[in-house]
Amino acid sequence: MYEAFYQLREKPFSILPDPDLIYWGKMHSMAFTMLEFGVMNNAGFTVITGEIGSGKTTLVRHLLRKLNPSMSVGLISNSPQGRQELLQWILLSLDQPFEGDYPILYKRLQDYLYGQFANGRRTILIIDEAQNLEPQALEHLRMISNINADKFQILQLILVGQPQLRDLLLAPELHQFAQRISSDFHLRPLDPNEVANYISFRLQAVGAPHALFSAEACALIASASGGIPRMINVLCDTALVYGFANDQKVITDQIVRDVIADKQQYSIFPVKRPSRVP
């Protein structure tokens, strides 16, 4: 809609996970380092947590791009409950038959993992939105992780979820599970300076010929978004629509104030009231 007006190749602030537009600030760099560390060091469990929209799924997509083709990867993006449903989704994510009762499913997974290991392949299972798993499902993941070959961990598990996942894993009944976690990181929001850098990076990545947001506009977005990348994207995208509609080549703090006010009054999108910005 506004791309030609601002001389952009594409929309810079899509809310869809885009590994090509990752802003490698301190938080995201450290989170991805922990993901890579877990994979490279054959960690049994790796856990990455962060607020909704903080960029966890985008990091997972980037990891999938970088994994060695010799690795077999299963990705589950929902929250199966109960041990049989969990096993079915695991097998489905690994492109294996998933019909049958629990003993058949367990034997099928065991045979698959041993077969992959015998062929020199490692298996990684990634569960996104893992905060929705019930404690029984998490405990069953721990039991599944006992399928190993001598000292080799033939199944690695990566759990990605909202902060509630951390609270869940601290429950006394999951103490044994928590002891299996070799690598973990909590992805915190961007600080105000990083928000300005994030906005600049996304715009430069799609060919912006000059800065499109004033410093004051960036400060307001940082305050209203709480430093959450998805919230930043929604506010910036809407601000560019407003600027285009009003023939404004630069997004000023007034445009951002209008966006925030309209979001607070008319939108279901949860925008914070910004603190006072000079």
C-alpha positions in Angstrom: 0.0 0.0 0.0 2.7 2.5 1.1 5.8 0.8 -0.2 6.2 2.9 -3.4 5.5 6.1 -1.6 8.4 5.5 0.8 10.5 3.8 -1.8 10.5 0.4 -0.1 11.0 -3.0 -1.8 8.5 -4.6 0.6 6.7 -4.0 3.9 9.3 -3.7 6.6 7.1 -4.4 9.6 5.1 -7.6 8.9 4.0 -9.4 12.0 4.8 -12.8 10.4 8.0 -14.5 11.5 10.7 -13.5 9.0 14.2 -14.9 9.5 15.5 -12.5 6.9 14.6 -9.5 9.1 16.0 -10.6 12.5 17.4 -7.7 14.4 20.5 -9.1 16.1 20.5 -7.1 19.2 21.9 -8.4 22.5 18.9 -10.4 23.5 18.2 -12.1 20.2 21.9 -12.8 19.7 22.2 -14.5 23.1 19.0 -16.4 22.7 20.1 -17.8 19.4 23.6 -18.6 20.8 21.9 -20.7 23.5 19.8 -22.5 20.8 22.9 -23.3 18.8 24.8 -24.3 21.9 22.1 -26.8 22.8 22.1 -28.3 19.3 25.9 -28.4 18.9 26.5 -29.9 22.4 23.8 -32.5 22.1 21.8 -31.1 24.9 18.9 -33.2 26.1 16.6 -30.2 26.6 16.9 -26.6 25.6 14.3 -24.1 26.8 13.7 -20.6 25.3 11.1 -18.3 26.8 9.8 -14.8 26.1 6.7 -12.6 26.0 4.2 -12.9 23.2 5.7 -11.3 20.1 9.2 -11.2 21.4 10.6 -13.1 18.4 11.0 -16.6 19.7 9.3 -18.3 16.6 11.5 -16.2 14.3 14.6 -17.5 16.0 13.3 -21.0 15.6 12.8 -20.5 11.9 16.3 -19.1 11.6 17.6 -22.2 13.4 15.8 -24.5 11.0 17.5 -22.8 8.1 20.9 -23.4 9.6 20.6 -27.0 10.8 22.8 -29.6 9.1 20.8 -31.7 6.6 22.1 -34.8 8.5 19.7 -33.9 11.3 16.1 -35.1 11.3 13.8 -32.3 12.7 10.2 -32.4 14.0 8.3 -29.2 14.7 5.1 -29.1 16.7 3.4 -25.7 16.9 0.3 -26.7 19.0 -0.1 -28.2 22.4 -1.0 -31.9 22.4 -2.3 -33.2 25.7 -2.0 -36.7 27.1 0.7 -39.2 26.3 -0.9 -40.8 23.3 -1.8 -37.5 21.6 1.7 -36.2 22.3 3.3 -39.3 20.7 1.0 -39.0 17.7 2.0 -35.4 17.1 5.7 -36.3 17.5 5.5 -39.0 14.9 3.5 -36.8 12.6 6.1 -34.1 12.9 8.7 -36.6 11.9 6.6 -37.8 8.9 6.0 -41.2 10.5 2.7 -43.2 10.7 0.8 -42.1 13.8 -2.1 -44.5 14.0 -2.4 -47.1 16.8 -2.5 -47.5 20.6 0.2 -46.1 22.9 2.5 -49.2 23.0 2.5 -49.3 19.2 3.3 -45.6 18.9 6.0 -45.8 21.5 7.7 -48.7 19.8 7.4 -47.0 16.4 9.1 -43.8 17.8 11.8 -45.9 19.5 12.5 -47.8 16.3 12.6 -44.6 14.3 15.1 -43.0 16.7 17.4 -46.0 16.8 17.2 -46.3 13.0 18.2 -42.6 12.6 21.1 -43.0 15.0 22.3 -46.2 13.2 22.4 -44.1 10.0 24.4 -41.4 11.5 21.5 -38.9 11.8 20.5 -36.9 14.9 16.9 -36.2 15.7 15.7 -32.9 17.1 12.1 -32.2 18.3 11.0 -28.6 18.6 7.8 -27.7 20.5 6.6 -24.2 20.1 4.0 -22.7 22.4 5.1 -25.2 25.0 3.6 -23.2 27.9 0.3 -24.8 27.0 1.6 -28.3 27.7 0.2 -30.0 30.8 2.7 -31.2 33.5 1.8 -34.8 32.5 2.8 -34.1 28.9 6.1 -32.5 30.0 6.9 -35.5 32.3 6.2 -37.8 29.4 8.7 -35.9 27.3 11.2 -36.6 30.0 10.4 -40.3 29.8 10.7 -40.2 26.0 14.1 -38.6 26.4 15.3 -41.8 28.1 15.4 -43.4 24.7 19.1 -43.2 24.2 22.1 -45.2 23.0 24.7 -45.7 25.6 26.2 -42.2 26.3 24.6 -40.6 23.2 21.5 -38.5 23.4 19.7 -39.6 20.2 16.7 -37.3 20.7 17.2 -33.6 21.5 14.2 -31.5 22.6 13.8 -27.8 22.3 10.9 -26.2 24.1 9.9 -22.6 23.2 7.2 -20.7 25.1 5.8 -17.8 27.0 7.1 -16.9 30.5 4.5 -19.3 32.0 6.6 -22.1 30.8 9.4 -21.1 33.2 6.9 -21.1 36.1 5.6 -24.5 35.0 9.0 -26.0 34.9 9.7 -24.8 38.5 6.8 -26.9 39.9 8.0 -29.6 42.4 6.5 -32.4 40.3 8.7 -31.4 37.3 12.0 -31.3 39.3 13.4 -34.2 37.4 12.5 -32.5 34.1 14.2 -29.3 35.1 17.4 -31.2 36.0 17.5 -32.3 32.3 17.6 -28.8 30.9 21.1 -28.1 29.6 20.6 -24.8 27.9 18.0 -22.1 28.6 17.4 -18.4 28.0 14.7 -15.8 28.7 14.2 -13.3 25.8 13.6 -9.9 27.4 12.1 -6.9 25.5 14.3 -4.4 23.7 15.4 -1.3 25.6 14.5 2.1 24.2 17.8 2.6 22.3 17.4 -0.8 20.7 13.9 0.0 19.6 15.2 2.9 17.5 18.0 0.7 16.1 15.4 -2.1 15.4 13.2 0.3 13.4 16.2 1.7 11.5 17.4 -1.9 10.7 14.1 -3.1 9.4 13.7 0.0 7.1 17.2 -0.3 5.8 16.7 -4.0 5.1 13.9 -3.2 2.6 15.7 -0.3 0.9 14.6 2.8 2.7 16.7 5.7 1.2 16.7 7.7 4.5 15.4 7.6 8.1 11.6 7.5 8.0 10.9 7.9 11.7 12.0 10.8 13.8 13.8 10.2 17.1 10.7 11.4 19.0 8.5 9.0 17.1 10.9 6.1 17.9 10.8 7.0 21.6 7.0 7.0 21.7 6.9 3.6 19.9 9.5 2.2 22.4 7.3 3.3 25.3 4.0 2.2 23.9 5.2 -1.2 22.7 7.1 -2.1 25.8 10.0 -3.1 23.6 8.1 -6.1 22.2 9.1 -6.6 18.5 5.6 -7.6 17.3 4.0 -4.6 19.0 6.7 -2.3 17.5 5.9 -3.8 14.0 2.1 -3.1 14.4 2.7 0.5 15.5 5.3 1.2 12.8 3.2 -0.4 10.1 0.1 1.6 11.1 2.2 4.8 11.4 3.4 4.3 7.8 -0.2 3.9 6.7 -1.2 7.2 8.5 1.9 9.0 7.0 1.0 7.8 3.5 -2.6 8.8 3.9 -1.5 12.3 4.9 1.3 12.6 2.4 4.0 12.8 5.1 7.5 11.5 4.1 8.7 11.3 7.7 6.8 9.8 10.6 6.7 12.3 13.3 5.8 11.9 17.0 2.4 13.4 16.3 1.6 10.7 13.8 2.6 8.1 16.3 0.5 9.8 19.0 -2.5 9.6 16.6 -1.8 5.9 16.0 -1.6 5.1 19.7 -4.7 7.1 20.5 -6.7 5.4 17.8 -5.4 1.9 18.9 -6.4 2.6 22.5 -9.8 3.8 21.5 -10.8 1.6 18.6 -8.5 -1.4 18.4 -8.4 -4.7 20.3 -4.6 -4.5 20.0 -3.2 -4.0 23.5 -1.2 -0.8 23.3 0.3 0.7 26.5 -0.2 4.3 27.4 3.3 5.7 26.6 5.2 7.4 29.4 5.9 11.1 28.9 8.5 11.5 26.2 10.3 14.9 25.9 
